Amino acid sequence: MMTRSDTDRPGGNVPAVCFVLLLLLKWLKDVKWDHDDEVGYRPSRWQRAGRKVVWLVGTARNAVVVVCAALVVVALRSQDINVLTLTQQVKPGLPPFKPPAFIVHHGNSTETAVDIFQGLGAGLAVVPLIGFLESIAIGKAFARQNNYRVDANQELLAIGMGNIASSFVSSYPITGSFSRTAVNSQSGVKTPAGGIVTASVVLLALGVLTPSFHYIPQAALAAVIISAVLTMVDVRVLLKLWRLQKMDLLPLVCTFFGTFVGIEWGILAGVGVSVMILLFPQARPGIMVDNKDVLILQPDRGLHYPGMDFIRTLLYDRALKEKPYRPVVLDCSHIASIDYTTIQGIKEVLEEFHRMHVPLAFAALKPHLQEVLTAADMTGFRCYPTANEAANNIYDGDPESNPYTPLLNAVQH
């Protein structure tokens, strides 16, 4: 961060100058020339050449600004003026191609692969997970901006294969980079062939240009990244979320403030909040209640273990809380799946209703769910095609042997 003393000395305004120059060159790339819309107008050869040069300089603005900043540093160094922070020395040459080392020597000590994995601990799983989540988040952000689709399976495969191949040249772990992706997007890269060009330039630079990297000021690199990322800020999405779906603001805010601690923490915070938002409807499913002589409850989604306690509590409160107890029909027309915990919960509810001599019937169960519940050997389990049919036949049986006769008498009197 620059202070007032930084901006007062020569070269202190270089970041601002580079940033303004980048914006100007971006505007030149997209400028609309006069007379282009006129019918029959054809620019001269020199005009076309000049426009092409302007477009090329605007498209390559990142490289132009970095090279110009490096030339400024060289000129200042020739006058013994050192006012800019430069990049560190880069070791020249290409890394050797060899299998990854599974035994590392540190002086008199030796670490095996097992020791390395133990040292990583939970990071052995967290680092790949965060790398993948970061790559997908970045890919989807730029996919929305540039109107293309991201295949998460292909991204995962590419990251895995890339890390396997790069381990033979002592590479850092490969993930998606927000800053480099933003720079590529602002430079006009449209296809994966941009990666081939980038790799070729990197290899050429490592082999020939590494001594020149020392003259690149960090301020110029910072201006390139900031100008590229700035276009990703869309304040209007906050207004849209507030107007359309306020709940989606919660993961956005958590992710935003989490990134001040670290990008990985921001992503984890956003993913965690999103998972909780997804699980909340499972834990508190919507229930449509029909309050007649027979209580009909209709859940609006599948029954799974997070919501079983909620359903059980609702059944007890509505049917068994006070006398006379009320018979219940559970309309399962919207239920497509259940899990083992839910089956055990239904079994306990049926046993409780049977013990209290209160009828509980199921309606509109899907065939596969009916087979599962029938195979669970539940006491008093009954199922009918529709809720109305279940309500009409809730007291079926011989009154002398029917365990629900006390309830029937209570309702009749």
C-alpha positions, -999 to 999 in steps of 0.1 A, spaced: 0 0 0 13 34 -9 17 62 18 18 99 13 56 98 14 56 72 -14 36 94 -37 58 125 -30 90 109 -42 100 104 -78 83 73 -93 57 71 -65 29 77 -90 39 49 -113 10 26 -103 -16 53 -110 1 62 -143 2 25 -154 -34 21 -144 -46 51 -164 -25 41 -194 -41 6 -193 -76 21 -193 -67 44 -221 -53 16 -243 -84 -5 -236 -106 24 -248 -85 27 -279 -90 -10 -287 -128 -7 -286 -130 28 -301 -156 33 -329 -141 53 -358 -161 80 -376 -176 73 -411 -176 35 -405 -214 34 -407 -217 55 -438 -228 36 -469 -200 32 -495 -173 46 -472 -140 28 -475 -110 39 -454 -77 43 -472 -48 18 -469 -30 41 -444 -61 46 -423 -67 8 -421 -30 2 -412 -32 29 -385 -64 15 -370 -49 -20 -370 -18 -7 -352 -40 11 -326 -61 -21 -322 -29 -42 -318 -14 -19 -292 -47 -18 -273 -50 -56 -274 -14 -60 -262 -17 -32 -236 -6 -53 -207 27 -62 -224 31 -26 -237 27 -11 -202 51 -37 -186 77 -31 -212 74 6 -210 77 5 -172 108 -17 -175 124 8 -199 116 36 -175 134 16 -147 164 11 -170 165 49 -177 163 57 -140 189 31 -131 213 47 -156 210 79 -136 215 60 -103 179 66 -93 163 37 -74 128 46 -65 108 16 -76 104 -19 -61 114 -44 -87 107 -81 -91 131 -106 -76 158 -124 -96 144 -153 -116 167 -183 -121 174 -186 -158 169 -218 -178 143 -246 -178 139 -270 -149 152 -305 -154 127 -332 -165 127 -359 -138 103 -380 -118 90 -363 -86 112 -370 -56 97 -392 -29 128 -389 -7 141 -354 3 174 -348 20 178 -319 44 214 -319 55 218 -349 78 181 -357 79 160 -376 53 123 -373 47 104 -402 30 71 -399 12 53 -411 43 69 -383 64 59 -357 37 23 -369 37 22 -368 75 36 -333 75 8 -322 51 -19 -337 73 -53 -325 64 -38 -303 37 -33 -334 16 -71 -333 10 -78 -296 16 -53 -282 -9 -67 -301 -40 -103 -294 -29 -97 -257 -25 -78 -256 -58 -107 -273 -76 -133 -250 -60 -113 -219 -69 -109 -231 -105 -146 -238 -109 -155 -205 -92 -132 -185 -115 -143 -204 -146 -180 -199 -139 -175 -162 -132 -158 -156 -166 -182 -180 -183 -212 -158 -173 -193 -127 -185 -182 -142 -219 -212 -164 -226 -197 -199 -226 -203 -231 -205 -179 -247 -180 -178 -285 -177 -167 -292 -141 -157 -328 -150 -134 -316 -177 -119 -290 -154 -112 -316 -127 -96 -339 -153 -75 -311 -167 -63 -300 -133 -54 -336 -123 -36 -344 -156 -18 -310 -154 -6 -316 -119 6 -351 -128 26 -338 -158 39 -307 -140 53 -328 -111 80 -340 -135 94 -304 -139 92 -295 -102 61 -273 -107 39 -256 -81 4 -272 -77 -17 -261 -107 -51 -244 -101 -71 -218 -118 -57 -183 -113 -81 -154 -109 -56 -127 -118 -41 -146 -149 -76 -155 -161 -87 -119 -158 -56 -107 -177 -63 -133 -204 -99 -122 -207 -90 -85 -209 -63 -93 -235 -89 -108 -259 -81 -145 -255 -110 -165 -269 -99 -201 -271 -76 -226 -253 -50 -219 -279 -42 -189 -257 -26 -213 -233 -3 -226 -260 8 -191 -268 13 -183 -231 33 -215 -225 55 -208 -255 62 -172 -243 70 -185 -208 94 -211 -221 111 -185 -244 113 -161 -215 128 -186 -191 154 -195 -217 163 -160 -229 147 -131 -211 151 -139 -174 178 -112 -169 154 -86 -181 127 -96 -156 146 -79 -129 138 -45 -143 100 -50 -142 85 -29 -114 60 -45 -92 38 -14 -95 33 -21 -132 23 -57 -126 -1 -46 -99 -17 -21 -122 -22 -49 -149 -39 -72 -124 -61 -45 -109 -72 -32 -142 -81 -67 -154 -100 -77 -122 -118 -43 -120 -140 -52 -149 -153 -82 -129 -169 -60 -103 -206 -58 -110 -224 -38 -83 -257 -43 -101 -259 -79 -91 -264 -68 -55 -295 -49 -65 -308 -79 -85 -302 -103 -56 -319 -80 -32 -349 -76 -55 -352 -113 -66 -336 -136 -39 -324 -119 -7 -311 -153 7 -285 -155 -20 -269 -123 -7 -257 -143 24 -231 -165 7 -220 -136 -15 -213 -114 16 -196 -143 35 -174 -151 5 -165 -114 0 -155 -108 36 -138 -143 38 -114 -133 10 -99 -107 32 -85 -136 53 -76 -156 22 -92 -166 -11 -95 -202 1 -113 -191 33 -137 -170 13 -145 -199 -10 -150 -222 19 -172 -197 37 -194 -192 6 -196 -230 -1 -204 -237 36 -232 -211 37 -246 -223 3 -247 -259 16 -266 -248 47 -291 -229 25 -296 -261 4 -300 -283 35 -324 -260 53 -355 -269 32 -346 -306 38 -346 -299 76 -377 -278 74 -398 -291 45 -430 -272 36 -461 -290 49 -496 -283 35 -521 -291 62 -558 -299 56 -576 -294 90 -607 -316 88 -620 -344 109 -591 -364 95 -558 -344 95 -541 -346 61 -504 -336 59 -487 -332 25 -449 -326 25 -436 -307 -5 -404 -327 -10 -386 -359 -2 -383 -371 34 -347 -374 46 -331 -375 80 -326 -337 85 -364 -333 83 -377 -364 100 -377 -349 135 -396 -319 122 -423 -341 106 -425 -362 138 -429 -332 160 -455 -317 137 -475 -350 138 -474 -352 176 -484 -315 180 -513 -317 155 -527 -351 163 -516 -362 198 -511 -331 218 -546 -329 233 -577 -350 233 -597 -360 213 -568 -373 193 -570 -369 155 -565 -395 128 -538 -386 103 -533 -392 66 -498 -385 53 -501 -376 16 -468 -387 0 -476 -376 -36 -445 -352 -36 -421 -377 -19 -397 -394 -44 -371 -407 -20 -365 -416 16 -334 -428 35 -329 -454 62 -331 -429 91 -365 -417 78 -377 -453 76 -368 -458 113 -385 -425 122 -417 -436 104 -416 -469 122 -413 -452 156 -442 -428 147 -464 -457 136 -457 -475 169 -465 -444 189 -498 -438 171 -507 -475 174 -499 -474 212 -522 -443 215 -549 -461 194 -548 -433 168 -550 -443 131 -522 -431 108 -524 -440 70 -502 -432 40 -515 -421 6 -501 -417 -29 -468 -435 -22 -446 -442 -52 -445 -479 -59 -408 -483 -50 -413 -464 -17 -443 -486 -9 -422 -517 -15 -395 -503 8 -419 -494 37 -437 -527 33 -405 -547 35 -396 -527 67 -424 -547 85 -440 -517 103 -468 -522 127 -501 -507 114 -487 -496 81 -515 -489 56 -513 -472 22 -541 -459 -1 -540 -446 -37 -552 -411 -28 -555 -390 3 -593 -388 0 -596 -426 -1 -573 -429 29 -594 -404 48 -627 -422 39 -613 -456 50 -593 -445 80 -616 -465 103 -619 -497 83 -622 -530 102 -644 -548 127 -654 -523 155 -650 -551 181 -614 -558 171 -604 -524 157 -579 -508 180 -591 -474 170 -627 -479 182 -621 -456 213 -611 -428 190 -641 -434 167 -664 -433 197 -648 -400 208 -653 -385 174 -689 -396 172 -698 -382 206 
